[in-house]
């Protein structure tokens, strides 16, 4: 019996996460989706299962809480008995100064963008190894802010960490002769809910999104599809993409 591949996606309830889930469902993946907004996940799961006839597991997860992450991976193992792809999509940032910012928002940024990414990656690799043949693909949705510092130092720091974690994992996997691949995708401006949460202002978010044609979530989903679609001997390590008219 042939089983469909299974992809797990964090932060799947909106924006880039929803676009990636839709793209992979169209490619025939069964899905394990998590986010904090359970109602949105349920609506997305119903749509994808009816439209693409795939199986979708959803779970409400606060990525700041390790026990909830571990429960999600146990549910994936029980439901599908395999895992082929993990997309670490969930991320957030605040326009918080390094001289006056709040510890609470710094900690949330690091907990979600760095620590949760590491926990999910660890659990995914263990699941891939225990249930499969040491094949699979981990994809981090990072940011151009991991390649230069355009604003918030803490947000950029979290994304610079993702760069180091991507290369560090690649080296560990090679040292263990693993066939699991690792990719990082770093977008510039994308029209999602991120800018409003980052700035705390719908007006500022609209100012960002209206200055020139910017990336859409589907553009990032296409990049994920490209990385996943390469033959086994090709590892796409970094994809940097920005709107054509973005200067930085």
ChimeraX commands (.cxc) that place a marker at each C-alpha (Angstrom):
marker #1 position 0.00,0.00,0.00 radius 0.5
marker #1 position 1.37,3.40,-1.00 radius 0.5
marker #1 position 1.09,6.14,1.60 radius 0.5
marker #1 position 1.00,9.82,0.84 radius 0.5
marker #1 position 3.88,11.88,2.21 radius 0.5
marker #1 position 3.17,13.83,5.41 radius 0.5
marker #1 position 4.15,17.44,6.06 radius 0.5
marker #1 position 3.95,19.23,9.40 radius 0.5
marker #1 position 3.58,23.03,9.34 radius 0.5
marker #1 position 3.70,25.44,12.27 radius 0.5
marker #1 position 1.80,28.72,12.22 radius 0.5
marker #1 position -0.56,27.36,9.59 radius 0.5
marker #1 position -3.68,29.37,10.44 radius 0.5
marker #1 position -2.91,32.39,8.24 radius 0.5
marker #1 position -0.58,34.01,5.74 radius 0.5
marker #1 position 2.45,32.07,4.62 radius 0.5
marker #1 position 1.54,28.99,6.65 radius 0.5
marker #1 position -1.88,28.72,5.03 radius 0.5
marker #1 position -0.37,29.20,1.57 radius 0.5
marker #1 position 2.23,26.47,2.19 radius 0.5
marker #1 position -0.44,24.09,3.50 radius 0.5
marker #1 position -2.59,24.72,0.43 radius 0.5
marker #1 position 0.37,24.25,-1.93 radius 0.5
marker #1 position 1.43,20.96,-0.33 radius 0.5
marker #1 position -2.14,19.64,-0.19 radius 0.5
marker #1 position -2.39,20.28,-3.93 radius 0.5
marker #1 position 0.84,18.30,-4.32 radius 0.5
marker #1 position -0.73,15.35,-2.51 radius 0.5
marker #1 position 0.68,15.70,1.01 radius 0.5
marker #1 position -1.28,14.73,4.08 radius 0.5
marker #1 position -0.87,17.51,6.63 radius 0.5
marker #1 position -0.31,18.09,10.33 radius 0.5
marker #1 position -1.06,21.73,11.09 radius 0.5
marker #1 position -0.63,23.68,14.29 radius 0.5
marker #1 position -1.26,27.26,15.38 radius 0.5
marker #1 position -2.76,29.14,18.31 radius 0.5
marker #1 position -6.03,29.87,16.49 radius 0.5
marker #1 position -7.87,26.58,16.44 radius 0.5
marker #1 position -11.01,27.77,14.66 radius 0.5
marker #1 position -9.01,29.00,11.67 radius 0.5
marker #1 position -7.13,25.69,11.55 radius 0.5
marker #1 position -10.37,23.73,11.51 radius 0.5
marker #1 position -11.77,25.85,8.69 radius 0.5
marker #1 position -8.56,25.40,6.68 radius 0.5
marker #1 position -8.48,21.65,7.31 radius 0.5
marker #1 position -12.09,21.24,6.15 radius 0.5
marker #1 position -11.35,23.21,2.98 radius 0.5
marker #1 position -8.17,21.30,2.13 radius 0.5
marker #1 position -9.61,17.86,2.84 radius 0.5
marker #1 position -12.67,18.56,0.68 radius 0.5
marker #1 position -10.77,20.28,-2.13 radius 0.5
marker #1 position -7.69,18.06,-2.37 radius 0.5
marker #1 position -8.90,14.86,-0.68 radius 0.5
marker #1 position -6.01,14.72,1.76 radius 0.5
marker #1 position -5.98,13.91,5.45 radius 0.5
marker #1 position -5.41,16.86,7.76 radius 0.5
marker #1 position -4.56,16.75,11.46 radius 0.5
marker #1 position -4.96,20.03,13.33 radius 0.5
marker #1 position -3.90,20.90,16.85 radius 0.5
marker #1 position -3.98,24.14,18.81 radius 0.5
marker #1 position -0.41,24.74,19.99 radius 0.5
marker #1 position 1.27,27.62,21.77 radius 0.5
marker #1 position 4.85,27.21,20.63 radius 0.5
marker #1 position 6.12,28.89,23.79 radius 0.5
marker #1 position 5.04,25.76,25.70 radius 0.5
marker #1 position 7.21,22.70,25.04 radius 0.5
marker #1 position 4.66,20.21,26.35 radius 0.5
marker #1 position 2.16,21.35,23.71 radius 0.5
marker #1 position 4.75,20.91,20.96 radius 0.5
marker #1 position 5.53,17.39,22.18 radius 0.5
marker #1 position 1.82,16.54,22.30 radius 0.5
marker #1 position 1.51,17.64,18.66 radius 0.5
marker #1 position 4.34,15.39,17.53 radius 0.5
marker #1 position 2.87,12.45,19.46 radius 0.5
marker #1 position -0.40,13.07,17.64 radius 0.5
marker #1 position 1.44,13.10,14.29 radius 0.5
marker #1 position 3.09,9.77,15.08 radius 0.5
marker #1 position -0.20,8.21,16.16 radius 0.5
marker #1 position -2.24,9.52,13.24 radius 0.5
marker #1 position 0.18,9.05,10.35 radius 0.5
marker #1 position 2.99,6.81,11.60 radius 0.5
marker #1 position 5.41,8.82,9.45 radius 0.5
marker #1 position 6.75,12.32,8.82 radius 0.5
marker #1 position 8.46,13.46,5.64 radius 0.5
marker #1 position 8.58,17.26,5.87 radius 0.5
marker #1 position 8.63,19.86,8.64 radius 0.5
marker #1 position 8.07,23.52,7.77 radius 0.5
marker #1 position 9.05,25.77,10.68 radius 0.5
marker #1 position 6.90,28.65,9.52 radius 0.5
marker #1 position 5.67,30.23,12.75 radius 0.5
marker #1 position 7.42,33.45,13.67 radius 0.5
marker #1 position 6.80,36.87,15.13 radius 0.5
marker #1 position 8.53,40.11,15.89 radius 0.5
marker #1 position 7.98,43.40,17.64 radius 0.5
marker #1 position 9.29,46.87,17.00 radius 0.5
marker #1 position 11.08,46.83,20.34 radius 0.5
marker #1 position 14.21,48.83,21.04 radius 0.5
marker #1 position 17.26,47.15,22.54 radius 0.5
marker #1 position 17.58,50.09,24.95 radius 0.5
marker #1 position 13.95,50.46,26.03 radius 0.5
marker #1 position 12.17,47.29,24.91 radius 0.5
marker #1 position 10.28,44.96,27.22 radius 0.5
marker #1 position 11.79,41.68,28.36 radius 0.5
marker #1 position 8.43,39.98,27.80 radius 0.5
marker #1 position 8.41,40.72,24.07 radius 0.5
marker #1 position 12.11,39.92,23.68 radius 0.5
marker #1 position 11.51,36.56,25.33 radius 0.5
marker #1 position 8.47,35.78,23.19 radius 0.5
marker #1 position 10.45,36.55,20.04 radius 0.5
marker #1 position 13.26,34.20,21.04 radius 0.5
marker #1 position 10.91,31.51,22.38 radius 0.5
marker #1 position 8.93,31.29,19.12 radius 0.5
marker #1 position 11.53,32.16,16.47 radius 0.5
marker #1 position 14.46,30.23,17.94 radius 0.5
marker #1 position 13.68,27.80,20.75 radius 0.5
marker #1 position 10.39,26.44,19.37 radius 0.5
marker #1 position 12.02,26.04,15.97 radius 0.5
marker #1 position 14.77,23.96,17.61 radius 0.5
marker #1 position 12.30,21.82,19.56 radius 0.5
marker #1 position 10.16,21.15,16.49 radius 0.5
marker #1 position 13.25,20.32,14.43 radius 0.5
marker #1 position 14.55,17.89,17.06 radius 0.5
marker #1 position 11.21,16.11,17.38 radius 0.5
marker #1 position 10.69,15.94,13.61 radius 0.5
marker #1 position 14.10,14.40,13.00 radius 0.5
marker #1 position 13.58,11.82,15.73 radius 0.5
marker #1 position 10.22,10.95,14.21 radius 0.5
marker #1 position 11.68,10.71,10.71 radius 0.5
marker #1 position 14.40,8.40,11.96 radius 0.5
marker #1 position 12.20,6.19,14.12 radius 0.5
marker #1 position 9.43,5.69,11.57 radius 0.5
marker #1 position 11.27,5.93,8.28 radius 0.5
marker #1 position 14.64,5.45,6.66 radius 0.5
marker #1 position 16.40,8.64,7.78 radius 0.5
marker #1 position 15.03,10.64,4.86 radius 0.5
marker #1 position 13.09,13.85,5.10 radius 0.5
marker #1 position 13.27,17.61,4.71 radius 0.5
marker #1 position 13.30,20.43,7.27 radius 0.5
marker #1 position 12.48,23.93,6.02 radius 0.5
marker #1 position 12.87,27.10,8.09 radius 0.5
marker #1 position 10.88,30.15,7.00 radius 0.5
marker #1 position 13.34,32.82,8.03 radius 0.5
marker #1 position 13.66,36.46,6.89 radius 0.5
marker #1 position 15.88,38.85,5.01 radius 0.5
marker #1 position 16.33,40.35,8.49 radius 0.5
marker #1 position 18.59,37.40,9.15 radius 0.5
marker #1 position 20.99,38.75,6.55 radius 0.5
marker #1 position 21.06,42.44,7.52 radius 0.5
marker #1 position 19.64,44.57,10.36 radius 0.5
marker #1 position 16.99,46.93,8.99 radius 0.5
marker #1 position 15.16,47.68,12.22 radius 0.5
marker #1 position 14.50,45.69,15.38 radius 0.5
marker #1 position 17.78,44.28,16.65 radius 0.5
marker #1 position 16.07,41.51,18.62 radius 0.5
marker #1 position 13.99,40.31,15.67 radius 0.5
marker #1 position 17.06,40.34,13.44 radius 0.5
marker #1 position 19.03,38.52,16.13 radius 0.5
marker #1 position 16.42,35.76,16.17 radius 0.5
marker #1 position 16.67,35.36,12.40 radius 0.5
marker #1 position 20.48,35.47,12.41 radius 0.5
marker #1 position 20.17,32.58,14.88 radius 0.5
marker #1 position 18.06,30.69,12.35 radius 0.5
marker #1 position 20.90,31.04,9.82 radius 0.5
marker #1 position 23.36,29.53,12.30 radius 0.5
marker #1 position 20.92,26.77,13.23 radius 0.5
marker #1 position 20.38,25.89,9.56 radius 0.5
marker #1 position 24.09,25.47,8.91 radius 0.5
marker #1 position 24.70,23.79,12.27 radius 0.5
marker #1 position 22.00,21.21,11.53 radius 0.5
marker #1 position 23.36,20.63,8.03 radius 0.5
marker #1 position 26.77,19.84,9.50 radius 0.5
marker #1 position 25.29,17.49,12.13 radius 0.5
marker #1 position 23.23,15.63,9.55 radius 0.5
marker #1 position 26.27,15.22,7.29 radius 0.5
marker #1 position 28.42,14.00,10.18 radius 0.5
marker #1 position 25.78,11.32,10.81 radius 0.5
marker #1 position 25.48,10.42,7.12 radius 0.5
marker #1 position 21.80,11.31,7.25 radius 0.5
marker #1 position 19.79,11.79,4.08 radius 0.5
marker #1 position 17.58,14.41,5.77 radius 0.5
marker #1 position 17.90,17.78,4.04 radius 0.5
marker #1 position 17.68,21.27,5.53 radius 0.5
marker #1 position 16.65,24.49,3.76 radius 0.5
marker #1 position 16.12,28.08,4.83 radius 0.5
marker #1 position 13.86,30.50,2.97 radius 0.5
marker #1 position 14.31,34.21,3.74 radius 0.5
marker #1 position 11.63,36.57,2.36 radius 0.5
marker #1 position 11.61,40.34,2.33 radius 0.5
marker #1 position 8.29,42.19,2.62 radius 0.5
marker #1 position 5.34,39.78,2.40 radius 0.5
marker #1 position 1.70,40.82,2.68 radius 0.5
marker #1 position 0.60,39.01,5.85 radius 0.5
marker #1 position -0.54,39.94,9.34 radius 0.5
marker #1 position 3.10,40.24,10.44 radius 0.5
marker #1 position 3.60,43.96,9.78 radius 0.5
marker #1 position 0.55,44.97,11.82 radius 0.5
marker #1 position 1.67,42.92,14.81 radius 0.5
marker #1 position 5.27,44.08,14.45 radius 0.5
marker #1 position 4.39,47.78,14.36 radius 0.5
marker #1 position 1.23,47.63,16.45 radius 0.5
marker #1 position -0.46,49.81,13.84 radius 0.5
marker #1 position -2.72,48.88,10.90 radius 0.5
marker #1 position -1.79,52.21,9.31 radius 0.5
marker #1 position 1.93,51.50,9.45 radius 0.5
marker #1 position 1.35,48.03,8.05 radius 0.5
marker #1 position -0.63,49.45,5.14 radius 0.5
marker #1 position 2.13,51.99,4.48 radius 0.5
marker #1 position 4.61,49.12,4.13 radius 0.5
marker #1 position 2.35,47.11,1.87 radius 0.5
marker #1 position 1.28,49.95,-0.42 radius 0.5
marker #1 position 4.69,51.44,-1.31 radius 0.5
marker #1 position 5.30,48.99,-4.20 radius 0.5
marker #1 position 4.24,45.48,-5.28 radius 0.5
marker #1 position 5.37,43.17,-2.48 radius 0.5
marker #1 position 5.59,39.42,-2.08 radius 0.5
marker #1 position 2.47,37.37,-1.53 radius 0.5
marker #1 position 2.27,34.24,0.66 radius 0.5
marker #1 position 1.99,32.09,-2.45 radius 0.5
marker #1 position 5.42,33.31,-3.55 radius 0.5
marker #1 position 6.90,31.76,-0.42 radius 0.5
marker #1 position 4.88,28.58,-0.88 radius 0.5
marker #1 position 6.30,28.32,-4.41 radius 0.5
marker #1 position 9.82,28.57,-2.97 radius 0.5
marker #1 position 9.02,25.75,-0.55 radius 0.5
marker #1 position 7.75,23.67,-3.45 radius 0.5
marker #1 position 10.95,24.35,-5.38 radius 0.5
marker #1 position 13.20,23.24,-2.51 radius 0.5
marker #1 position 11.14,20.11,-1.90 radius 0.5
marker #1 position 11.01,19.27,-5.59 radius 0.5
marker #1 position 14.75,18.88,-6.08 radius 0.5
marker #1 position 16.21,15.39,-6.50 radius 0.5
marker #1 position 17.70,13.70,-3.46 radius 0.5
marker #1 position 21.27,14.68,-4.31 radius 0.5
marker #1 position 20.39,18.42,-4.40 radius 0.5
marker #1 position 20.07,20.37,-1.15 radius 0.5
marker #1 position 18.80,23.93,-1.52 radius 0.5
marker #1 position 20.41,25.54,1.49 radius 0.5
marker #1 position 19.30,29.18,1.22 radius 0.5
marker #1 position 16.65,30.97,-0.78 radius 0.5
marker #1 position 16.61,34.76,-0.45 radius 0.5
marker #1 position 13.70,36.52,-2.13 radius 0.5
marker #1 position 12.48,40.07,-1.92 radius 0.5
marker #1 position 10.14,42.32,-3.89 radius 0.5
marker #1 position 11.90,43.64,-6.99 radius 0.5
marker #1 position 11.53,47.22,-5.77 radius 0.5
marker #1 position 12.63,46.60,-2.17 radius 0.5
marker #1 position 15.91,48.42,-1.67 radius 0.5
marker #1 position 17.31,46.67,1.42 radius 0.5
marker link #1:1,2 radius 0.2
marker link #1:2,3 radius 0.2
marker link #1:3,4 radius 0.2
marker link #1:4,5 radius 0.2
marker link #1:5,6 radius 0.2
marker link #1:6,7 radius 0.2
marker link #1:7,8 radius 0.2
marker link #1:8,9 radius 0.2
marker link #1:9,10 radius 0.2
marker link #1:10,11 radius 0.2
marker link #1:11,12 radius 0.2
marker link #1:12,13 radius 0.2
marker link #1:13,14 radius 0.2
marker link #1:14,15 radius 0.2
marker link #1:15,16 radius 0.2
marker link #1:16,17 radius 0.2
marker link #1:17,18 radius 0.2
marker link #1:18,19 radius 0.2
marker link #1:19,20 radius 0.2
marker link #1:20,21 radius 0.2
marker link #1:21,22 radius 0.2
marker link #1:22,23 radius 0.2
marker link #1:23,24 radius 0.2
marker link #1:24,25 radius 0.2
marker link #1:25,26 radius 0.2
marker link #1:26,27 radius 0.2
marker link #1:27,28 radius 0.2
marker link #1:28,29 radius 0.2
marker link #1:29,30 radius 0.2
marker link #1:30,31 radius 0.2
marker link #1:31,32 radius 0.2
marker link #1:32,33 radius 0.2
marker link #1:33,34 radius 0.2
marker link #1:34,35 radius 0.2
marker link #1:35,36 radius 0.2
marker link #1:36,37 radius 0.2
marker link #1:37,38 radius 0.2
marker link #1:38,39 radius 0.2
marker link #1:39,40 radius 0.2
marker link #1:40,41 radius 0.2
marker link #1:41,42 radius 0.2
marker link #1:42,43 radius 0.2
marker link #1:43,44 radius 0.2
marker link #1:44,45 radius 0.2
marker link #1:45,46 radius 0.2
marker link #1:46,47 radius 0.2
marker link #1:47,48 radius 0.2
marker link #1:48,49 radius 0.2
marker link #1:49,50 radius 0.2
marker link #1:50,51 radius 0.2
marker link #1:51,52 radius 0.2
marker link #1:52,53 radius 0.2
marker link #1:53,54 radius 0.2
marker link #1:54,55 radius 0.2
marker link #1:55,56 radius 0.2
marker link #1:56,57 radius 0.2
marker link #1:57,58 radius 0.2
marker link #1:58,59 radius 0.2
marker link #1:59,60 radius 0.2
marker link #1:60,61 radius 0.2
marker link #1:61,62 radius 0.2
marker link #1:62,63 radius 0.2
marker link #1:63,64 radius 0.2
marker link #1:64,65 radius 0.2
marker link #1:65,66 radius 0.2
marker link #1:66,67 radius 0.2
marker link #1:67,68 radius 0.2
marker link #1:68,69 radius 0.2
marker link #1:69,70 radius 0.2
marker link #1:70,71 radius 0.2
marker link #1:71,72 radius 0.2
marker link #1:72,73 radius 0.2
marker link #1:73,74 radius 0.2
marker link #1:74,75 radius 0.2
marker link #1:75,76 radius 0.2
marker link #1:76,77 radius 0.2
marker link #1:77,78 radius 0.2
marker link #1:78,79 radius 0.2
marker link #1:79,80 radius 0.2
marker link #1:80,81 radius 0.2
marker link #1:81,82 radius 0.2
marker link #1:82,83 radius 0.2
marker link #1:83,84 radius 0.2
marker link #1:84,85 radius 0.2
marker link #1:85,86 radius 0.2
marker link #1:86,87 radius 0.2
marker link #1:87,88 radius 0.2
marker link #1:88,89 radius 0.2
marker link #1:89,90 radius 0.2
marker link #1:90,91 radius 0.2
marker link #1:91,92 radius 0.2
marker link #1:92,93 radius 0.2
marker link #1:93,94 radius 0.2
marker link #1:94,95 radius 0.2
marker link #1:95,96 radius 0.2
marker link #1:96,97 radius 0.2
marker link #1:97,98 radius 0.2
marker link #1:98,99 radius 0.2
marker link #1:99,100 radius 0.2
marker link #1:100,101 radius 0.2
marker link #1:101,102 radius 0.2
marker link #1:102,103 radius 0.2
marker link #1:103,104 radius 0.2
marker link #1:104,105 radius 0.2
marker link #1:105,106 radius 0.2
marker link #1:106,107 radius 0.2
marker link #1:107,108 radius 0.2
marker link #1:108,109 radius 0.2
marker link #1:109,110 radius 0.2
marker link #1:110,111 radius 0.2
marker link #1:111,112 radius 0.2
marker link #1:112,113 radius 0.2
marker link #1:113,114 radius 0.2
marker link #1:114,115 radius 0.2
marker link #1:115,116 radius 0.2
marker link #1:116,117 radius 0.2
marker link #1:117,118 radius 0.2
marker link #1:118,119 radius 0.2
marker link #1:119,120 radius 0.2
marker link #1:120,121 radius 0.2
marker link #1:121,122 radius 0.2
marker link #1:122,123 radius 0.2
marker link #1:123,124 radius 0.2
marker link #1:124,125 radius 0.2
marker link #1:125,126 radius 0.2
marker link #1:126,127 radius 0.2
marker link #1:127,128 radius 0.2
marker link #1:128,129 radius 0.2
marker link #1:129,130 radius 0.2
marker link #1:130,131 radius 0.2
marker link #1:131,132 radius 0.2
marker link #1:132,133 radius 0.2
marker link #1:133,134 radius 0.2
marker link #1:134,135 radius 0.2
marker link #1:135,136 radius 0.2
marker link #1:136,137 radius 0.2
marker link #1:137,138 radius 0.2
marker link #1:138,139 radius 0.2
marker link #1:139,140 radius 0.2
marker link #1:140,141 radius 0.2
marker link #1:141,142 radius 0.2
marker link #1:142,143 radius 0.2
marker link #1:143,144 radius 0.2
marker link #1:144,145 radius 0.2
marker link #1:145,146 radius 0.2
marker link #1:146,147 radius 0.2
marker link #1:147,148 radius 0.2
marker link #1:148,149 radius 0.2
marker link #1:149,150 radius 0.2
marker link #1:150,151 radius 0.2
marker link #1:151,152 radius 0.2
marker link #1:152,153 radius 0.2
marker link #1:153,154 radius 0.2
marker link #1:154,155 radius 0.2
marker link #1:155,156 radius 0.2
marker link #1:156,157 radius 0.2
marker link #1:157,158 radius 0.2
marker link #1:158,159 radius 0.2
marker link #1:159,160 radius 0.2
marker link #1:160,161 radius 0.2
marker link #1:161,162 radius 0.2
marker link #1:162,163 radius 0.2
marker link #1:163,164 radius 0.2
marker link #1:164,165 radius 0.2
marker link #1:165,166 radius 0.2
marker link #1:166,167 radius 0.2
marker link #1:167,168 radius 0.2
marker link #1:168,169 radius 0.2
marker link #1:169,170 radius 0.2
marker link #1:170,171 radius 0.2
marker link #1:171,172 radius 0.2
marker link #1:172,173 radius 0.2
marker link #1:173,174 radius 0.2
marker link #1:174,175 radius 0.2
marker link #1:175,176 radius 0.2
marker link #1:176,177 radius 0.2
marker link #1:177,178 radius 0.2
marker link #1:178,179 radius 0.2
marker link #1:179,180 radius 0.2
marker link #1:180,181 radius 0.2
marker link #1:181,182 radius 0.2
marker link #1:182,183 radius 0.2
marker link #1:183,184 radius 0.2
marker link #1:184,185 radius 0.2
marker link #1:185,186 radius 0.2
marker link #1:186,187 radius 0.2
marker link #1:187,188 radius 0.2
marker link #1:188,189 radius 0.2
marker link #1:189,190 radius 0.2
marker link #1:190,191 radius 0.2
marker link #1:191,192 radius 0.2
marker link #1:192,193 radius 0.2
marker link #1:193,194 radius 0.2
marker link #1:194,195 radius 0.2
marker link #1:195,196 radius 0.2
marker link #1:196,197 radius 0.2
marker link #1:197,198 radius 0.2
marker link #1:198,199 radius 0.2
marker link #1:199,200 radius 0.2
marker link #1:200,201 radius 0.2
marker link #1:201,202 radius 0.2
marker link #1:202,203 radius 0.2
marker link #1:203,204 radius 0.2
marker link #1:204,205 radius 0.2
marker link #1:205,206 radius 0.2
marker link #1:206,207 radius 0.2
marker link #1:207,208 radius 0.2
marker link #1:208,209 radius 0.2
marker link #1:209,210 radius 0.2
marker link #1:210,211 radius 0.2
marker link #1:211,212 radius 0.2
marker link #1:212,213 radius 0.2
marker link #1:213,214 radius 0.2
marker link #1:214,215 radius 0.2
marker link #1:215,216 radius 0.2
marker link #1:216,217 radius 0.2
marker link #1:217,218 radius 0.2
marker link #1:218,219 radius 0.2
marker link #1:219,220 radius 0.2
marker link #1:220,221 radius 0.2
marker link #1:221,222 radius 0.2
marker link #1:222,223 radius 0.2
marker link #1:223,224 radius 0.2
marker link #1:224,225 radius 0.2
marker link #1:225,226 radius 0.2
marker link #1:226,227 radius 0.2
marker link #1:227,228 radius 0.2
marker link #1:228,229 radius 0.2
marker link #1:229,230 radius 0.2
marker link #1:230,231 radius 0.2
marker link #1:231,232 radius 0.2
marker link #1:232,233 radius 0.2
marker link #1:233,234 radius 0.2
marker link #1:234,235 radius 0.2
marker link #1:235,236 radius 0.2
marker link #1:236,237 radius 0.2
marker link #1:237,238 radius 0.2
marker link #1:238,239 radius 0.2
marker link #1:239,240 radius 0.2
marker link #1:240,241 radius 0.2
marker link #1:241,242 radius 0.2
marker link #1:242,243 radius 0.2
marker link #1:243,244 radius 0.2
marker link #1:244,245 radius 0.2
marker link #1:245,246 radius 0.2
marker link #1:246,247 radius 0.2
marker link #1:247,248 radius 0.2
view
